């Protein structure tokens, strides 16, 4: 049983009404809010930290789209399907790659400024898994920060109300089961301090992923899976949580490092950097036709194998051939990270190892963002649209947020659901996992359900998670840890059931891909008693 939690919706400390509530302020949330506001709807945008925090601002490499004359949506489709290892929903990928170029142009029209080449066209580079130069970037390696800046400014111009420092707790539903709002814990002084309710017939989840379920991750501290956990508690389908992508090149800061780790963008390898083992050998040659620019799952697994073979805690990224000038011009953010740790990448090797980066699964949606709960929509990393399959292609994440936010806007243009009063919860007691257990949870997941998995390690993780006591209080940290615990439990259950190796899911005891038995999605739903029910669902082709 997964820890569940319930608040009494009939007695919040405060109540506010809107037509649409958007939870999250990354590319998916900001863009969804803008599309809803353009329809004249009253929109409330809620974010757990500041409006410009979250995973989007940390995106270094860029955004993928077929923008050049020698590229095409069909080429982008091919590369995405190859990376997805047979689990991409083809129709969803076609939407992504076909509508992607215009979505990027719309972003530019909102004020985002991408780097240009000498001719004045958008400068494009290449990342792992791409056979064309199609990665648009800004500020060298600060693409996410620039996109966030432009979208936050657009939201301000649109007059959208923003509530910061607010943790989403649970979904409110009416007697038919449809979404009618959420409960929030606002962490600051003011009229909305404490627990309250925002009532709206449309709830858009854009809360990002849950990288903080692992002890080492590229994700910021806010990435605790609040949206996926809310949807799970609210009875929505979640899918593919076993497919957590570990970025292969994250700066190794030592065995005791915890939390968010500095990412060394794939674009560095796109510009010519290579991986070397502790003996200086370029071990990616012969591993894949694209060598150091193979898809992320291939590179991460190769790194882990080589680390085991050489009994080394990391491998090395060699970017010395780029030279000091190129490092400064193209990768100023990464250069600063390196210099902060007394590394000069123009003359020194960079220690790197895989760390949790992105989850391909999430709230199961259709191609218009609709979950299995009426009125509850999801967009971005929190959603499982099927575009990423078993392993996300580099720089498709920002594009997904743009494209599917626009599709949500098109859905809302057809009208919003009927407003009904939410039904009060049954008042069952809160069952929260105390935050003091978070480190144990994270280390358990890294050790037993990380890049390398087996029935033995996963069963150890399942037992350890089940033994964690639900003795927390209603503080923000305990809510976050409860969310992480719920998602870790589903992830482990899915990873135990999927007896194969595919994409970012690597079972040492089942090392081969098995299309005959496992070319399916694992889809789970939690009942009101906290019991998880999992079914197999065919890949949409």
C-alpha positions in Angstrom: 0.0 0.0 0.0 1.2 3.5 -0.8 0.9 6.3 1.7 -2.2 8.3 1.0 -3.2 11.7 2.3 -6.5 13.6 2.4 -7.6 17.1 3.5 -11.1 18.1 4.3 -12.1 20.2 1.3 -15.1 21.7 3.0 -13.1 23.8 5.5 -10.0 25.4 3.9 -8.5 28.4 5.4 -9.2 30.4 2.3 -10.9 29.8 -1.1 -10.3 31.4 -4.6 -12.0 30.7 -7.9 -10.7 30.7 -11.4 -11.5 29.2 -14.8 -8.1 27.5 -15.1 -5.5 26.7 -12.6 -2.0 26.0 -13.9 0.4 24.3 -11.4 4.0 24.9 -12.4 6.0 27.6 -14.0 8.4 25.9 -16.4 8.0 26.0 -20.2 4.9 23.8 -20.1 3.1 25.8 -17.3 3.9 29.3 -18.6 3.0 28.4 -22.1 -0.3 26.7 -21.1 -1.2 29.8 -19.0 -0.6 32.1 -21.9 -2.8 30.0 -24.2 -5.6 29.9 -21.7 -5.3 33.6 -21.0 -5.5 34.4 -24.7 -8.9 32.9 -24.7 -10.1 35.4 -22.1 -10.2 32.8 -19.3 -9.4 33.7 -15.7 -6.1 31.9 -15.1 -4.3 31.4 -11.8 -0.6 30.2 -12.1 0.7 28.5 -9.0 4.4 27.6 -8.5 6.2 26.0 -5.5 9.1 28.4 -5.5 9.6 31.6 -7.5 8.1 31.8 -10.9 11.5 31.6 -12.6 12.7 28.5 -10.8 12.3 24.9 -11.8 13.9 22.6 -14.4 13.4 24.8 -17.5 15.9 27.4 -16.4 18.6 24.7 -16.0 18.2 23.4 -19.6 21.6 23.9 -21.2 21.7 22.2 -24.6 18.7 23.7 -26.3 15.5 22.9 -28.1 15.2 20.4 -31.0 13.2 21.2 -34.1 13.6 20.7 -37.8 14.4 24.3 -38.7 17.1 24.0 -41.3 16.7 23.3 -45.1 18.6 20.0 -44.8 16.3 18.7 -42.1 12.7 17.7 -42.0 10.0 16.5 -39.5 10.4 13.0 -40.9 14.1 13.0 -40.0 13.3 14.3 -36.5 10.6 11.6 -36.3 13.1 8.9 -37.2 15.7 9.9 -34.6 13.0 10.2 -31.9 11.6 6.8 -32.6 15.1 5.3 -32.6 15.9 6.8 -29.2 12.5 5.7 -27.8 13.4 2.0 -28.2 10.1 0.8 -29.6 7.8 2.5 -27.0 7.1 5.8 -28.6 3.5 6.5 -29.6 4.0 7.3 -33.2 1.0 9.7 -33.6 2.2 11.7 -30.6 5.8 11.9 -32.1 4.3 13.1 -35.4 2.5 15.9 -33.6 5.7 16.9 -31.8 8.0 17.0 -34.9 5.4 18.5 -37.3 4.2 21.2 -35.0 7.5 21.8 -33.4 9.1 24.3 -35.8 6.1 26.7 -35.6 6.1 26.4 -31.8 9.7 27.5 -31.7 8.9 30.4 -34.1 6.0 31.4 -31.8 8.4 31.4 -28.8 10.7 33.7 -30.7 7.7 36.0 -31.4 7.2 36.2 -27.7 10.7 37.5 -27.2 13.0 34.5 -26.8 16.4 35.3 -28.4 18.3 32.3 -29.8 22.0 32.4 -30.9 22.5 33.2 -34.6 25.0 32.0 -37.1 27.1 34.5 -39.2 24.3 34.6 -41.8 21.7 35.7 -39.2 19.9 32.4 -39.2 19.3 30.4 -36.0 22.5 28.6 -35.0 22.0 24.9 -34.8 24.1 22.2 -33.2 23.9 18.5 -32.7 23.3 16.3 -29.6 23.2 12.6 -28.9 20.9 10.5 -31.1 20.4 13.3 -33.7 21.6 12.7 -37.2 21.1 16.4 -38.1 22.1 19.7 -36.6 18.7 20.8 -35.2 19.4 22.0 -31.6 18.6 25.7 -31.3 20.4 27.3 -28.3 20.6 30.6 -26.4 23.4 32.3 -24.5 25.7 29.5 -25.6 24.5 27.0 -23.0 21.8 29.0 -21.2 18.8 28.1 -23.4 16.5 27.3 -20.5 17.2 30.5 -18.7 16.4 32.5 -21.8 13.2 30.7 -22.6 12.1 31.1 -19.0 12.9 34.8 -19.1 10.9 35.4 -22.2 7.9 33.4 -21.0 7.8 35.0 -17.5 7.8 38.4 -19.2 5.0 37.4 -21.5 2.9 36.1 -18.5 3.5 39.4 -16.7 2.3 41.3 -19.8 -0.8 39.1 -20.1 -1.8 40.1 -16.5 -1.9 36.5 -15.3 -2.1 36.2 -11.5 0.8 34.2 -10.1 1.0 32.6 -6.7 4.5 31.8 -5.6 5.8 29.6 -2.7 2.7 27.4 -2.9 2.8 23.6 -2.7 0.0 21.8 -4.4 -1.5 19.1 -2.1 -4.5 17.2 -3.5 -7.1 17.3 -6.3 -10.6 18.4 -5.6 -13.3 16.5 -7.5 -17.1 16.7 -7.9 -19.7 14.0 -7.5 -19.0 12.8 -11.1 -15.3 12.4 -10.4 -14.3 15.4 -12.5 -11.6 17.8 -11.3 -12.8 21.0 -9.7 -9.7 22.5 -8.2 -6.8 21.7 -5.8 -5.8 22.3 -2.3 -2.6 24.3 -1.7 -0.3 25.1 1.1 1.0 28.7 0.6 4.3 29.2 2.4 4.3 32.9 3.1 2.5 35.8 4.8 -0.5 37.3 3.2 -4.2 36.7 2.6 -3.5 33.2 1.2 -1.2 32.0 3.9 -1.6 28.3 4.9 -3.8 25.7 3.5 -6.6 26.7 1.1 -8.4 25.8 -2.0 -8.5 27.1 -5.6 -11.7 26.0 -7.3 -11.5 25.7 -11.1 -13.1 23.3 -13.6 -9.7 22.9 -15.4 -6.6 21.9 -13.6 -3.4 21.8 -15.7 -0.4 20.0 -14.1 2.9 21.3 -15.3 5.0 20.4 -12.2 7.9 18.7 -14.0 9.6 15.5 -12.9 10.8 13.8 -9.8 14.6 13.6 -10.0 14.9 14.2 -6.3 13.7 10.6 -5.7 17.5 9.8 -6.3 20.4 11.0 -4.2 22.2 12.3 -7.3 20.3 14.2 -9.9 20.5 17.2 -12.3 17.1 18.3 -11.1 16.6 21.3 -8.8 15.4 20.8 -5.2 11.7 21.5 -6.3 11.5 18.4 -8.4 9.7 16.2 -6.0 7.0 14.9 -8.3 4.1 16.8 -6.7 1.9 16.8 -9.8 2.3 13.1 -10.6 1.7 12.2 -7.0 -1.4 14.4 -6.9 -2.8 12.8 -10.0 -2.1 9.3 -8.6 -3.9 10.1 -5.4 -6.7 11.6 -7.5 -7.3 8.4 -9.3 -5.6 9.3 -12.6 -3.6 6.8 -14.7 0.2 7.1 -14.6 2.5 5.3 -17.0 6.1 4.4 -17.7 7.6 5.5 -14.4 10.3 2.8 -14.7 11.9 4.8 -17.6 14.1 7.3 -15.8 16.8 8.8 -18.0 20.2 9.1 -16.4 22.2 11.8 -18.1 25.5 10.2 -18.9 27.7 13.3 -18.3 27.1 14.9 -14.9 30.1 16.4 -13.1 31.3 13.9 -10.4 31.7 15.8 -7.2 32.8 12.9 -5.0 31.1 9.9 -3.2 29.3 12.1 -0.6 27.7 14.5 -3.1 23.9 14.7 -2.8 21.1 16.6 -4.5 21.4 18.6 -7.6 24.7 18.0 -9.5 26.2 20.2 -12.4 25.1 18.9 -15.8 27.7 18.9 -18.6 25.5 19.3 -21.6 25.4 16.8 -24.4 26.1 19.7 -26.7 29.7 19.6 -25.4 30.1 16.3 -27.1 28.2 17.7 -30.1 31.0 20.2 -30.5 33.7 17.5 -30.3 34.4 16.4 -26.7 34.9 12.7 -26.2 34.6 10.3 -23.3 37.7 8.5 -21.9 38.1 5.9 -19.2 40.6 6.0 -16.4 43.3 4.7 -18.8 42.6 7.4 -21.3 40.8 5.0 -23.7 38.0 6.3 -25.9 35.6 3.5 -25.0 32.5 4.7 -26.9 34.2 3.8 -30.2 32.7 0.6 -31.4 29.8 0.8 -28.9 27.4 2.5 -31.3 27.6 4.0 -34.9 27.4 7.5 -33.3 30.1 6.7 -30.7 30.2 9.5 -28.2 26.9 11.0 -29.6 24.9 7.8 -29.2 21.5 8.1 -27.4 21.7 8.8 -23.7 20.7 5.3 -22.5 23.5 3.8 -24.6 26.1 6.2 -23.3 25.0 5.9 -19.7 25.1 2.1 -19.8 28.5 2.1 -21.5 29.9 4.4 -18.8 28.5 2.3 -16.0 30.0 -0.9 -17.6 33.4 0.8 -17.9 33.3 2.1 -14.4 32.6 -1.4 -13.1 35.4 -2.9 -15.3 38.0 -0.4 -14.2 36.7 -0.1 -10.6 36.5 3.6 -11.1 33.9 6.0 -9.6 33.7 8.0 -12.8 35.0 8.4 -16.3 36.4 11.5 -18.0 35.0 14.0 -20.5 37.8 15.3 -22.7 36.9 18.7 -24.2 40.4 20.0 -24.5 40.2 20.1 -28.3 37.5 22.8 -28.1 40.0 25.4 -26.8 39.6 28.2 -24.3 37.9 30.6 -26.8 35.2 28.1 -27.8 34.6 27.1 -24.2 34.1 30.8 -23.2 31.9 31.6 -26.2 29.8 28.4 -26.5 29.6 27.1 -22.9 30.0 30.0 -20.5 27.7 28.4 -17.8 29.5 25.0 -17.9 32.9 26.7 -17.9 31.9 28.6 -14.7 30.8 25.3 -13.1 34.1 23.8 -13.9 36.1 26.8 -12.7 34.1 26.7 -9.4 35.5 23.3 -8.9 39.1 24.2 -10.0 38.8 22.6 -13.4 39.9 24.3 -16.6 38.1 22.3 -19.4 40.5 23.7 -22.0 43.4 22.0 -20.3 41.9 19.5 -17.8 39.7 16.4 -18.1 36.2 16.7 -16.4 35.2 13.8 -14.1 31.6 12.7 -15.1 29.2 9.9 -14.2 25.5 9.3 -14.9 22.9 10.9 -12.6 19.1 11.0 -12.7 17.9 13.5 -15.2 14.5 13.0 -16.8 11.5 10.7 -16.4 9.8 9.7 -19.7 6.7 8.5 -17.8 4.1 10.5 -15.8 0.4 11.2 -15.9 -0.9 9.3 -18.9 -2.5 11.8 -21.4 -3.9 11.8 -24.8 -2.6 14.2 -27.5 -4.6 17.1 -26.1 -3.3 16.8 -22.6 -6.3 15.1 -21.1 -5.7 12.6 -18.3 -8.2 9.8 -17.3 -9.8 12.2 -14.8 -12.1 14.7 -16.6 -10.9 18.3 -16.2 -7.4 17.2 -15.2 -4.8 18.0 -17.9 -1.0 17.6 -17.8 1.8 19.0 -19.9 5.6 18.7 -20.0 7.7 16.3 -18.0 4.8 15.6 -15.6 2.9 14.1 -18.5 3.3 10.8 -20.4 2.2 11.7 -23.9 4.1 8.8 -25.4 6.6 10.9 -27.4 9.6 9.8 -25.4 9.0 6.1 -25.2 11.6 4.3 -23.2 14.3 7.0 -23.6 13.9 10.7 -24.4 15.8 12.1 -27.4 18.1 15.0 -26.3 16.4 18.4 -26.3 12.9 17.1 -27.1 11.7 18.1 -23.6 11.4 21.8 -24.1 9.7 21.2 -27.4 7.2 18.9 -25.9 6.2 21.6 -23.4 5.6 24.1 -26.2 3.7 21.9 -28.6 1.4 20.2 -26.1 0.7 23.4 -24.3 -0.6 24.8 -27.6 -2.8 21.7 -28.0 -4.2 22.3 -24.6 -5.0 25.8 -25.6 -6.9 24.5 -28.7 -8.8 22.1 -26.4 -9.8 25.0 -24.1 -11.0 27.1 -27.0 -13.8 24.5 -27.5 -15.1 25.4 -24.0 -14.3 24.5 -20.4 -16.2 22.0 -18.2 -19.2 22.8 -16.0 -18.4 24.3 -12.6 -19.7 22.1 -9.8 -19.0 22.3 -6.1 -16.3 19.8 -5.0 -17.3 17.0 -2.7 -15.6 17.2 0.7 -13.1 14.4 1.4 -14.1 11.6 3.7 -11.9 13.1 6.4 -9.6 10.2 6.7 -6.4 10.9 8.7 -3.3 12.2 7.0 -0.6 9.6 6.4 2.6 11.3 5.6 6.2 10.1 5.3 8.4 12.2 7.6 11.1 14.2 5.8 13.8 12.7 8.1 13.5 9.5 5.9 14.1 11.3 2.6 17.9 10.7 2.5 17.3 7.0 3.1 14.7 6.9 0.4 17.0 8.6 -2.1 20.0 6.4 -1.3 17.9 3.3 -1.6 16.7 4.3 -5.0 20.2 5.2 -6.3 21.7 2.0 -5.0 18.9 -0.4 -5.9 16.7 1.2 -8.6 19.2 3.4 -10.5 21.0 2.8 -13.8 21.7 -0.9 -12.8 18.7 -3.0 -11.6 17.9 -6.6 -10.9 15.1 -8.5 -9.2 17.3 -8.7 -6.1 18.1 -5.0 -5.9 14.5 -4.0 -6.8 13.0 -6.3 -4.2 15.4 -4.8 -1.6 14.2 -1.4 -2.6 10.5 -2.4 -2.4 11.0 -3.8 1.1 12.9 -0.8 2.3 10.3 1.6 0.9 7.4 -0.4 2.5 9.2 -0.3 5.9 9.2 3.5 6.0 6.9 4.8 8.7 4.0 7.2 7.9 4.5 9.4 11.0 5.0 12.8 9.5 3.2 16.0 10.1 1.5 18.3 7.6 4.6 20.4 6.9 5.8 21.1 3.3 8.9 18.8 3.6 6.8 15.9 4.7 4.4 16.3 1.9 7.3 16.4 -0.6 8.8 13.3 0.9 5.4 11.5 0.8 5.2 12.4 -2.9 8.7 11.0 -3.5 7.8 7.8 -1.6 4.6 7.3 -3.6 6.4 7.7 -7.0 9.4 5.6 -5.9 7.0 2.8 -4.9 5.4 2.9 -8.4 8.7 3.1 -10.1 10.0 0.0 -8.3 6.8 -1.9 -8.9 7.0 -1.2 -12.7 10.7 -2.0 -12.8 10.1 -5.3 -11.1 7.4 -6.2 -13.5 9.2 -5.2 -16.7 11.5 -8.2 -17.1 13.7 -6.9 -20.0 16.2 -4.2 -20.8 14.9 -1.4 -22.9 15.9 2.3 -23.3 16.6 3.8 -19.9 15.4 0.6 -18.0 18.3 -1.8 -17.6 17.7 -5.1 -15.9 21.0 -7.0 -15.3 19.1 -10.3 -14.9 17.1 -9.7 -18.2 19.8 -8.0 -20.4 17.9 -8.3 -23.7 15.1 -6.3 -25.2 11.9 -8.4 -25.6 9.5 -7.0 -28.1 7.3 -10.1 -28.1 6.4 -9.7 -24.5 7.2 -6.2 -23.4 6.5 -3.7 -26.2 3.8 -2.3 -24.0 3.2 0.5 -21.5 2.7 -0.3 -17.8 -0.2 1.9 -16.6 -1.1 2.2 -12.9 -4.0 3.6 -11.0 -4.3 3.9 -7.2 -7.7 3.2 -5.6 -9.1 5.2 -2.6 -7.5 2.7 -0.2 -4.0 3.3 -1.6 -3.8 0.0 -3.4 -2.0 0.2 -6.8 -3.5 -1.6 -9.8 -1.3 -2.0 -12.9 -2.3 -3.0 -16.4 -0.6 -3.4 -19.7 -1.5 -1.1 -22.5 -0.5 -1.5 -26.2 1.8 1.1 -27.8 -0.2 3.5 -29.9 1.1 3.2 -33.5 
